[in-house]
Amino acid sequence: MKHEVKKAEGNVSTVMQFVLLGFSDLSHLQGFLFGVFSIIYIIIIIGNSLIIILTSLNPTLWKPMYFFLANFSLLEISYVTVTLPRMLVNLWTQERSISVLGCATQMCFFLMLGATECFLLAVVAYDHYVAICNPLHYPLVMNQKLCVQLAIGSWIIGIPVQIGQTAKVFSLHFCNCHQINHFFCDIPHIIKLACGDTSVHEMSVYVVTILIVAVPFMLILASYSKIICTILKLPTASGQAKAFSTCSSHLLVVVLFFGSATITYLRPKSYHPAGMDKLLSLFYTIVSPLFNPIIYSLRNKDVIATLRKFFLKK
């Protein structure tokens, strides 16, 4: 395996390639991991694609909730495709090198799609808030124009910030060590390889994380505090159960995604043990996209009914 390193001034090297170590420490499980992650990737693609198809074909699902669910499914397909295929290639070929440009591209798309997920989860929380707290005004407030604007805004709002973040990280000088002890190019692990003081770059990561992660999360908390207050005031237990059921799927995804992502990005560089980072990263890069069609579909009567009709026609 070749690893090109171009010598620069002094003791610093300009790294031309990185090495994604991934799960190389589990050498006896490479074939098994390839099989497991291949199956997971296929399930994610098929499951989320099916949601997009169902919500597009059935007029009864042309509602804001399902419009955002289709966007969410498209996002999960894109999000997992940024990291998982590369990891599968590494497991299959054992050729773990990745160019600096390839690494920067992967990081940039990963961060942009991650930002989209944060804001889209906040938008879904707002949709639930309007549906439960202001049901009479729901059709007027959540009209088609607003839904499209919220979706487009969620997709594009993080692009300039994350492009700048990626450019800032890759402007660093890297030492002779060019091995990334992770299965994809992520900010904390790239910064670890840099020479000299990286405190300014770490601080910029915290600031961006607060903007991209904490702000949507606070909006979600605000929405659900209002929702819970409204649900508790409902006169019947069945009405409360139905309202809680509507929100529980979304809350599960929120906790899974935001919890693991926050722990990963808000810890200091010195508190990033590789094993823990890989485990946490699996939650927000693979487990969350895998659970998305399962959580939202199996708990939704309309989607299940549409699914039955779809397969009966086939």
Phi, psi and chi 1 to 4 in degrees:
 res  aa     phi    psi   chi1   chi2   chi3   chi4
   1 MET       -  128.0 -169.2 -170.2  -56.6      -
   2 LYS   -96.5  138.5  -80.0 -173.6  170.8 -177.7
   3 HIS  -129.5  106.7  -48.2  -56.1      -      -
   4 GLU   -82.4  132.0  -60.9  172.8   32.5      -
   5 VAL  -134.1  122.6  177.8      -      -      -
   6 LYS   -97.7  123.3 -177.4 -179.7  175.0 -176.8
   7 LYS   -70.0  137.9  -67.0  -67.7  178.1 -177.3
   8 ALA  -118.9 -167.5      -      -      -      -
   9 GLU   -67.8  149.0  -65.8 -177.5  -55.7      -
  10 GLY    64.2 -141.7      -      -      -      -
  11 ASN   -94.8    4.7  -64.9  -37.4      -      -
  12 VAL   -91.4  144.4 -179.5      -      -      -
  13 SER  -117.8  143.2  -61.4      -      -      -
  14 THR   -92.7  106.7  -57.0      -      -      -
  15 VAL   -74.5  128.1  176.2      -      -      -
  16 MET   -96.5  -20.0  -56.5  -58.4  -70.6      -
  17 GLN  -142.9  148.0  -75.9 -170.6  -33.5      -
  18 PHE  -109.5  166.0  -69.6  111.7      -      -
  19 VAL  -122.8  116.5 -179.8      -      -      -
  20 LEU   -84.8  102.6  -71.5  168.5      -      -
  21 LEU   -67.4  -33.1  -64.6  179.2      -      -
  22 GLY    55.4 -122.5      -      -      -      -
  23 PHE  -108.2   35.7  -60.2   98.1      -      -
  24 SER   -65.0  -22.0   57.4      -      -      -
  25 ASP   -71.4  -15.3   52.7  -32.3      -      -
  26 LEU  -103.9   59.5  -57.1  173.0      -      -
  27 SER   -59.5  -33.4   55.9      -      -      -
  28 HIS   -78.2   -6.4   58.0  -65.1      -      -
  29 LEU  -114.9   12.6  -66.6  175.4      -      -
  30 GLN   -59.7  -46.4  -61.1  -63.1  -69.6      -
  31 GLY   -65.3  -41.9      -      -      -      -
  32 PHE   -63.0  -46.6  173.2   74.9      -      -
  33 LEU   -63.3  -38.8  -69.6  173.5      -      -
  34 PHE   -59.9  -44.0  176.1   81.8      -      -
  35 GLY   -64.7  -44.8      -      -      -      -
  36 VAL   -63.9  -48.7  169.6      -      -      -
  37 PHE   -70.1  -29.0  -72.4  127.3      -      -
  38 SER   -65.3  -44.7  -64.6      -      -      -
  39 ILE   -63.2  -43.6  -67.3  169.4      -      -
  40 ILE   -60.8  -43.7  -70.6  174.1      -      -
  41 TYR   -62.6  -42.9 -174.1   51.2      -      -
  42 ILE   -62.9  -43.2  -67.7  168.9      -      -
  43 ILE   -62.5  -43.1  -67.5  172.0      -      -
  44 ILE   -61.8  -45.8  -70.2  171.0      -      -
  45 ILE   -64.8  -49.1  -62.7  -61.6      -      -
  46 ILE   -66.1  -47.4  -66.3  175.1      -      -
  47 GLY   -61.5  -48.9      -      -      -      -
  48 ASN   -71.5  -34.2  -75.1  -73.5      -      -
  49 SER   -64.2  -38.2  -62.6      -      -      -
  50 LEU   -63.7  -39.3 -159.9   54.2      -      -
  51 ILE   -63.5  -42.4  -72.8  177.9      -      -
  52 ILE   -62.0  -44.2  -64.8  170.8      -      -
  53 ILE   -64.1  -46.4  -66.7  168.0      -      -
  54 LEU   -63.8  -45.0  -67.3  176.2      -      -
  55 THR   -70.6  -19.4   53.2      -      -      -
  56 SER   -85.5  -35.3  -59.7      -      -      -
  57 LEU   -87.2  -30.1  -65.4 -179.5      -      -
  58 ASN   -96.6  114.7 -170.0  -13.2      -      -
  59 PRO   -59.8  -27.2  -23.6   34.1      -      -
  60 THR   -68.3  -15.4   61.4      -      -      -
  61 LEU  -102.4   12.3  -61.8 -177.6      -      -
  62 TRP   -85.7   66.7  -66.9   -9.4      -      -
  63 LYS  -127.5  159.5  -58.0  172.9 -176.1  176.5
  64 PRO   -53.1  -43.0  -29.0   35.6      -      -
  65 MET   -58.5  -43.6 -178.4  174.5   73.1      -
  66 TYR   -79.3  -27.0  -60.7  109.4      -      -
  67 PHE   -62.6  -45.7  170.3   72.9      -      -
  68 PHE   -69.1  -33.6  -66.7  128.1      -      -
  69 LEU   -64.5  -39.9  179.2   56.3      -      -
  70 ALA   -64.8  -41.3      -      -      -      -
  71 ASN   -61.4  -41.5  -89.7  -90.8      -      -
  72 PHE   -64.0  -40.1 -158.4   61.6      -      -
  73 SER   -66.2  -42.5  -65.9      -      -      -
  74 LEU   -61.6  -40.5  177.4   60.3      -      -
  75 LEU   -62.4  -44.1  170.3   65.1      -      -
  76 GLU   -64.7  -38.1  -62.3  -67.4   32.1      -
  77 ILE   -62.1  -46.3  -68.7  171.3      -      -
  78 SER   -66.1  -42.9  -53.5      -      -      -
  79 TYR   -61.5  -46.9 -168.5   55.7      -      -
  80 VAL   -74.5  -27.1   77.1      -      -      -
  81 THR   -70.9  -22.2  -59.2      -      -      -
  82 VAL   -67.1  -34.5  170.5      -      -      -
  83 THR  -112.2  -41.7   56.8      -      -      -
  84 LEU   -68.4  -45.0 -162.8   45.6      -      -
  85 PRO   -57.9  -39.7  -26.1   35.1      -      -
  86 ARG   -63.7  -40.4  177.5   78.9 -155.6 -166.8
  87 MET   -65.1  -37.8 -177.0  172.0   69.0      -
  88 LEU   -65.5  -40.5  -69.1  174.0      -      -
  89 VAL   -62.2  -43.4  169.8      -      -      -
  90 ASN   -62.4  -40.2  -68.0  -11.4      -      -
  91 LEU   -68.4  -36.4  -73.6  169.1      -      -
  92 TRP   -77.9  -43.5 -178.7 -104.2      -      -
  93 THR   -96.7  -18.3   64.1      -      -      -
  94 GLN    63.3   12.3  -59.4  -59.5  -54.7      -
  95 GLU   -94.3  101.7  173.4   58.8   44.6      -
  96 ARG  -101.9    2.2  -55.7 -179.3 -174.4  -81.7
  97 SER   -75.5  148.3   60.4      -      -      -
  98 ILE  -143.6  135.9 -177.8  171.6      -      -
  99 SER   -67.7  160.2   67.1      -      -      -
 100 VAL   -61.0  -41.8  171.4      -      -      -
 101 LEU   -63.5  -42.9  178.6   60.0      -      -
 102 GLY   -63.0  -40.1      -      -      -      -
 103 CYS   -66.0  -44.9 -168.3      -      -      -
 104 ALA   -64.3  -39.8      -      -      -      -
 105 THR   -64.6  -44.8  -57.5      -      -      -
 106 GLN   -61.1  -46.2 -175.2 -173.8   56.7      -
 107 MET   -61.1  -45.0  177.7 -168.9  -73.3      -
 108 CYS   -61.6  -48.0 -170.8      -      -      -
 109 PHE   -66.7  -37.5  -84.3   98.1      -      -
 110 PHE   -62.0  -45.0  175.1   77.7      -      -
 111 LEU   -68.5  -40.3  -66.3  174.8      -      -
 112 MET   -64.5  -44.5  -72.9 -170.0  -61.9      -
 113 LEU   -70.4  -32.7  -67.5  170.6      -      -
 114 GLY   -64.2  -40.7      -      -      -      -
 115 ALA   -63.4  -41.6      -      -      -      -
 116 THR   -58.9  -42.2  -60.5      -      -      -
 117 GLU   -63.5  -41.3 -179.9  143.6    3.2      -
 118 CYS   -58.0  -49.3  -68.6      -      -      -
 119 PHE   -73.6  -33.0  -73.4  104.5      -      -
 120 LEU   -68.5  -36.7 -158.0   53.4      -      -
 121 LEU   -63.7  -37.0  -74.5  169.6      -      -
 122 ALA   -67.4  -38.6      -      -      -      -
 123 VAL   -63.8  -42.4  167.0      -      -      -
 124 VAL   -63.3  -38.6  173.4      -      -      -
 125 ALA   -62.7  -40.2      -      -      -      -
 126 TYR   -65.0  -39.7  176.1   70.8      -      -
 127 ASP   -59.9  -43.9  175.5   65.1      -      -
 128 HIS   -64.2  -39.1  -72.9  166.8      -      -
 129 TYR   -61.1  -47.3  159.9   74.2      -      -
 130 VAL   -65.6  -41.6  177.5      -      -      -
 131 ALA   -63.6  -36.5      -      -      -      -
 132 ILE   -94.4  -40.0  -66.7  172.0      -      -
 133 CYS   -87.4  -28.1  -60.6      -      -      -
 134 ASN  -133.9   60.5  -62.2  -70.3      -      -
 135 PRO   -61.3  -33.0   21.4  -32.2      -      -
 136 LEU   -70.1  -29.6  -62.9  178.1      -      -
 137 HIS   -95.7   -0.6  -64.4   95.7      -      -
 138 TYR   -56.5  -51.1 -178.3   77.3      -      -
 139 PRO   -60.3  -32.5  -20.7   33.6      -      -
 140 LEU   -76.0  -42.9 -177.5   63.8      -      -
 141 VAL   -72.4  -53.0  174.5      -      -      -
 142 MET   -89.3   59.6  -62.2  -56.0  -66.6      -
 143 ASN   -79.0  170.1   55.1   67.8      -      -
 144 GLN   -59.0  -41.4 -174.7  179.2   15.4      -
 145 LYS   -61.8  -46.2 -177.7 -179.5  177.7 -178.7
 146 LEU   -65.4  -41.1  179.5   63.0      -      -
 147 CYS   -59.6  -44.5  -70.6      -      -      -
 148 VAL   -64.9  -42.3  171.1      -      -      -
 149 GLN   -63.0  -43.2  -72.2  174.0  -18.6      -
 150 LEU   -64.4  -40.3  -71.2  171.5      -      -
 151 ALA   -66.4  -48.1      -      -      -      -
 152 ILE   -61.9  -43.0  -67.7  173.9      -      -
 153 GLY   -59.3  -40.8      -      -      -      -
 154 SER   -63.8  -35.9  -62.6      -      -      -
 155 TRP   -74.0  -34.4  -80.4   94.6      -      -
 156 ILE  -105.1  -15.3   67.5  172.9      -      -
 157 ILE   -62.6  -31.1 -165.8  168.3      -      -
 158 GLY   -91.4   -5.9      -      -      -      -
 159 ILE   -61.2  -55.6  -68.7  176.1      -      -
 160 PRO   -63.2  -38.1   19.4  -30.0      -      -
 161 VAL   -63.8  -45.0  176.2      -      -      -
 162 GLN   -77.0  -28.6  -59.7  -61.0   10.5      -
 163 ILE   -64.0  -44.9  -70.6  175.3      -      -
 164 GLY   -63.1  -40.0      -      -      -      -
 165 GLN   -63.2  -43.7  179.4   87.7  -41.8      -
 166 THR   -64.4  -44.7  -56.9      -      -      -
 167 ALA   -61.5  -38.2      -      -      -      -
 168 LYS   -65.6  -43.4 -171.0  174.3  179.7   62.6
 169 VAL   -64.8  -43.4  168.9      -      -      -
 170 PHE   -84.7    3.9  -79.8   88.7      -      -
 171 SER   -85.5   -7.3   67.5      -      -      -
 172 LEU   -68.6  155.7  -71.6  165.2      -      -
 173 HIS   -91.9  133.9  -68.5  -69.0      -      -
 174 PHE  -106.2  144.2  -62.1  100.4      -      -
 175 CYS   -78.2 -175.5  -59.0      -      -      -
 176 ASN   -61.0  -29.6  -73.7  -37.2      -      -
 177 CYS   -70.6  125.5  179.5      -      -      -
 178 HIS  -132.5   22.3   50.8  -78.8      -      -
 179 GLN   -96.2  121.5  -66.0 -176.2  -23.9      -
 180 ILE   -96.2  113.4  -57.2  170.9      -      -
 181 ASN   -83.3   64.2 -165.0    4.7      -      -
 182 HIS  -158.8  172.1 -152.8   34.5      -      -
 183 PHE   -99.9    0.9   58.2   87.1      -      -
 184 PHE  -154.7  168.7   70.4   98.4      -      -
 185 CYS   -80.7  106.2  -65.3      -      -      -
 186 ASP  -121.4  151.0 -157.4    4.6      -      -
 187 ILE   -53.7  -52.6  -73.2 -177.6      -      -
 188 PRO   -57.4  -35.9  -23.7   34.6      -      -
 189 HIS   -79.6  -28.0  -61.0  -86.1      -      -
 190 ILE   -73.2  -43.8  -60.6  -62.6      -      -
 191 ILE   -60.3  -34.2  -68.0  178.5      -      -
 192 LYS   -57.4  -30.5  -93.5 -173.9 -179.7 -178.9
 193 LEU   -84.4   -7.8  -56.7 -179.2      -      -
 194 ALA   -76.7  149.7      -      -      -      -
 195 CYS   -87.3  153.1  -59.2      -      -      -
 196 GLY    77.4 -164.5      -      -      -      -
 197 ASP   -80.0  122.3 -176.9   18.8      -      -
 198 THR  -114.1   16.8   59.1      -      -      -
 199 SER   -61.1  -36.3   56.9      -      -      -
 200 VAL   -65.0  -41.6  174.1      -      -      -
 201 HIS   -67.7  -39.3  -69.4   78.8      -      -
 202 GLU   -63.0  -41.0  -72.7 -173.2   65.3      -
 203 MET   -64.1  -38.0 -174.0   56.7   64.0      -
 204 SER   -65.8  -34.4   73.5      -      -      -
 205 VAL   -63.2  -43.2  172.3      -      -      -
 206 TYR   -62.9  -42.5  -62.0  148.5      -      -
 207 VAL   -63.5  -47.1  171.3      -      -      -
 208 VAL   -64.4  -39.0  171.1      -      -      -
 209 THR   -62.4  -41.6  -59.7      -      -      -
 210 ILE   -63.4  -41.1  -71.3  169.6      -      -
 211 LEU   -68.2  -45.5  -70.5  172.4      -      -
 212 ILE   -85.0  -32.9  -60.2  -64.5      -      -
 213 VAL  -102.9  -52.9  176.1      -      -      -
 214 ALA   -67.6  -40.4      -      -      -      -
 215 VAL   -62.6  -52.3  171.0      -      -      -
 216 PRO   -59.5  -36.8  -24.7   34.7      -      -
 217 PHE   -64.2  -40.1 -173.1   64.6      -      -
 218 MET   -66.4  -36.5  -65.7  -56.7  -67.1      -
 219 LEU   -64.5  -38.4  -68.2  172.8      -      -
 220 ILE   -64.9  -44.2  -68.7  169.1      -      -
 221 LEU   -61.7  -41.8  -72.6 -179.6      -      -
 222 ALA   -63.2  -42.8      -      -      -      -
 223 SER   -62.3  -45.7  -63.8      -      -      -
 224 TYR   -75.9  -24.5  -85.5  105.8      -      -
 225 SER   -65.8  -40.5   63.0      -      -      -
 226 LYS   -67.3  -41.2  -67.3  -79.0 -171.3 -179.9
 227 ILE   -62.4  -46.5  -71.9  169.7      -      -
 228 ILE   -63.2  -41.9  -70.0  169.9      -      -
 229 CYS   -60.2  -41.5  -70.3      -      -      -
 230 THR   -67.9  -42.3  -57.4      -      -      -
 231 ILE   -62.2  -41.9  -71.0  174.2      -      -
 232 LEU   -65.4  -20.4  -66.5  176.3      -      -
 233 LYS   -88.7   -7.2  -67.8  176.9 -176.5  176.8
 234 LEU   -64.4  141.2  -67.8  176.0      -      -
 235 PRO   -72.9  -27.5   24.6  -32.9      -      -
 236 THR  -113.5  149.2   62.7      -      -      -
 237 ALA   -67.2  -35.1      -      -      -      -
 238 SER   -65.7  -38.0   60.3      -      -      -
 239 GLY   -65.9  -39.8      -      -      -      -
 240 GLN   -64.9  -42.7  -69.0  178.9  -11.1      -
 241 ALA   -63.7  -40.8      -      -      -      -
 242 LYS   -65.4  -41.8 -175.9  177.9  179.5 -178.7
 243 ALA   -66.8  -42.9      -      -      -      -
 244 PHE   -64.1  -37.4  -87.0  120.8      -      -
 245 SER   -63.5  -37.8  177.5      -      -      -
 246 THR   -61.9  -37.1  -58.7      -      -      -
 247 CYS   -91.6  -23.4  -59.5      -      -      -
 248 SER   -62.7  -38.0   59.1      -      -      -
 249 SER   -62.0  -46.3  -59.7      -      -      -
 250 HIS   -65.1  -40.9  179.2 -111.7      -      -
 251 LEU   -62.7  -37.9  -85.9  173.5      -      -
 252 LEU   -62.5  -44.1 -178.0   57.6      -      -
 253 VAL   -65.0  -40.5  174.4      -      -      -
 254 VAL   -60.3  -49.5  166.4      -      -      -
 255 VAL   -62.2  -44.2  171.2      -      -      -
 256 LEU   -62.8  -47.6 -172.2   66.3      -      -
 257 PHE   -74.3  -54.6 -179.9   80.2      -      -
 258 PHE   -68.2  -36.7  -81.9   99.5      -      -
 259 GLY   -60.7  -52.2      -      -      -      -
 260 SER   -68.9  -39.1   55.2      -      -      -
 261 ALA   -67.3  -40.8      -      -      -      -
 262 THR   -64.6  -44.2  -59.0      -      -      -
 263 ILE   -61.6  -38.6  -66.5  170.8      -      -
 264 THR   -67.5  -46.1  -61.7      -      -      -
 265 TYR   -93.4  -16.0  -70.6  100.6      -      -
 266 LEU  -101.7    6.2  -70.0 -178.2      -      -
 267 ARG   -89.3  149.0  -75.8 -179.7  -61.3  164.1
 268 PRO   -62.8  158.4  -19.8   30.8      -      -
 269 LYS   -56.3  -35.5 -175.0  174.9   72.9  170.0
 270 SER   -71.8  -11.9   55.1      -      -      -
 271 TYR  -111.3   48.0  -66.6   94.4      -      -
 272 HIS  -123.8   68.3  -81.2  -88.9      -      -
 273 PRO   -61.2  134.6   19.8  -29.7      -      -
 274 ALA   -59.4  -43.3      -      -      -      -
 275 GLY   -61.9  -44.0      -      -      -      -
 276 MET   -66.1  -40.3 -179.8   60.4   71.5      -
 277 ASP   -61.6  -43.5  -86.8   -0.3      -      -
 278 LYS   -62.8  -42.1  -70.4  176.2 -169.5  176.9
 279 LEU   -64.4  -46.9 -178.5   61.2      -      -
 280 LEU   -63.6  -40.7  -72.2  170.0      -      -
 281 SER   -64.1  -34.3  -62.6      -      -      -
 282 LEU   -60.5  -33.1  -75.9  174.3      -      -
 283 PHE   -66.4  -47.7  -85.8   97.1      -      -
 284 TYR   -92.1   -8.2   60.5   82.6      -      -
 285 THR  -101.9  -28.6   58.2      -      -      -
 286 ILE  -125.3  -49.0  -64.2  175.4      -      -
 287 VAL   -65.3  -43.9  176.8      -      -      -
 288 SER   -62.2  -48.7 -178.4      -      -      -
 289 PRO   -62.1  -29.7  -24.7   35.0      -      -
 290 LEU   -71.0  -40.3  175.3   64.7      -      -
 291 PHE   -78.2  -20.8  -80.6    0.4      -      -
 292 ASN   -52.8  -56.6  174.9   48.5      -      -
 293 PRO   -67.1  -31.5   20.5  -30.1      -      -
 294 ILE   -69.6  -50.0  -61.7  171.9      -      -
 295 ILE   -63.5  -48.7  -68.6  171.2      -      -
 296 TYR   -76.7  -32.3  -76.5  112.8      -      -
 297 SER   -83.5  -49.4  -58.3      -      -      -
 298 LEU   -68.8  -19.0  -64.5 -178.5      -      -
 299 ARG  -101.5    9.8  -65.4  176.4   58.5   84.3
 300 ASN  -123.5  115.6 -169.9  -64.6      -      -
 301 LYS   -65.4  -38.1  -67.0  178.2 -178.7  178.4
 302 ASP   -64.2  -42.8  -68.3  -23.4      -      -
 303 VAL   -66.7  -41.9  173.9      -      -      -
 304 ILE   -63.2  -42.8  -69.3  174.3      -      -
 305 ALA   -62.7  -42.8      -      -      -      -
 306 THR   -64.5  -39.3  -55.6      -      -      -
 307 LEU   -62.8  -42.0 -168.0   62.4      -      -
 308 ARG   -63.2  -46.6  -76.1  174.4  180.0  164.6
 309 LYS   -61.3  -39.7  -70.9  178.4 -177.7  177.5
 310 PHE   -61.0  -47.7  178.9   79.0      -      -
 311 PHE   -76.1  -29.5  -78.4  109.5      -      -
 312 LEU   -66.6  -38.6  -76.3  173.7      -      -
 313 LYS   -65.7  -38.6  -75.3 -179.3 -179.6  179.5
 314 LYS   -66.6      -  -65.3  -65.0  178.6 -178.2
